[in-house]
Amino acid sequence: MAHTDHTREIPREGWADYLALLSTMEKEHPVRIEVEGLDLGDQPLAENLPLIEISLEEKGSDKGVVEIIVGGPGGEITHRIQKPARIYADESESGELECLDIESSEDNTKTLIFFGQATTDGARRMD
């Protein structure tokens, strides 16, 4: 993904707070998740599923792991990024989050989380 003028890197010390706020603001809004890697190409992981949670594990043996949970009751998908190195927020001209780009140092993959665009009734839709 090309980083544009509307891309900002989230400082590592702010990851937990940023992801917690994002989870609250985007909860139940539809997202699309893709994993890009040298060996993989682009692999779709989830399409138009509601966001349940995105978080940074802050203690225990999973400290530093980013966990993304999407879906609904009985159909949840959990994606874990073991060694996140950088997190970028790609925003629209109006400042709305369009994509979160999480780069892993472990396997040189990127996890891209695309957020649906808000509609006039406050709902979100995926393009």
N, C-alpha and C positions, 0 to 999 in steps of 0.2 A: 504494500500500500504506500502510495506516495504521500509524504507529509506535506501539507499545504500551509499557507499563512494562518490558517485557522486550527493548526495542530499545536497542542502544548504538551510538554512532558510533565507528568505528575511526579513531584519529588518523592523519593522512596519514603522519607519520614512522614509523608502525608497520605500514603496508600490506604492505610486502615480507615482513616476518617473519610477519605474521598469515596472509597468503595461502600462504606456504611451509608453515607448520604445518598449515593447513587442507588443502592438497593431500596432505600425508602422512597426516593423520587420515582423510580422506574418500576417498582413492584407491580407485577401483573400486566405490564405493558409487553407487547410482542417484541421478540428479538430474533435475530438470525445469527448463528454462530458458525464461523468457518475456521479451520485450522490450516495454516499454510506452512509448508516445510520443503526443504530441498529434496527429500526423498518422497514426499507425499503429493506434491502439487497442491491444489486447493481441495480440501475435504470438507463438505458441509457436515455439520454436526447436529444442528437444530435449525428448523425453519418455522418462523412465525409462531414460536411458543412463548407463553408468558414467563417473564422473569420472576423467579422466586427469591433468589438471593445471589449476591456476589460479595465475597468477603476475603479478607486476608487473615489466615490463622496466625495468632500472635503468641501462642505458647505450645509447649509439648513437642512431640517428635515431628509434627507437621508444621512447625513454626516457619513462616515465610511462604507457605503454599497459598496460592489464590484458588478459591473454589467458586465455581459458577453452577447454580442450580436453576433449571428451567423446567417447564411442563406443568402438569396438573396432578391431582391425586391419583396415585396408581400408575402414572406415566412420567415420572420425573427422570430427567437426565442430569447427571452430575459430571462436570468436566473439571479436572484438577490440573493446575499448572505448578509443577514441582519446584522449579527454580526460576521464578520470574526475574527478569533483569531490568526491564523498562516497561512503563505504562504510559501510553500516549492517549490523549483525548482529541478526537477530530470533531470540530464543531462547525455548525453552519454559520453563515454570515450573521444570523440573528443570535448566535451564541448557544443554540440548542445542540446537545450532544447527538452526533450521528453515528459515531463508531468509537469503540474503545479497543485499542491495539495493545495487547500484552505480549511482550517478547520474552522468550525463555532462553536462558543461557545453557540449559541442560542439553537440548537437542536442536537448537537453532530454529525453533518453530515460532510462529506468531499465531496467537488466538485473536480473531477479530469478532467483536460483538457489535452487530449493527442494530441500532434502535429505530423503531418505526417512527414515522413522522406524525406529529400531532395533526388531528383533523379539527374542523371548526367546532365540533361538539366536545372537544377535549379528549376524545379517544385517540388511539394511535393506529396507523396502518403501515404495513410494509410495502415498499415499492417493488 
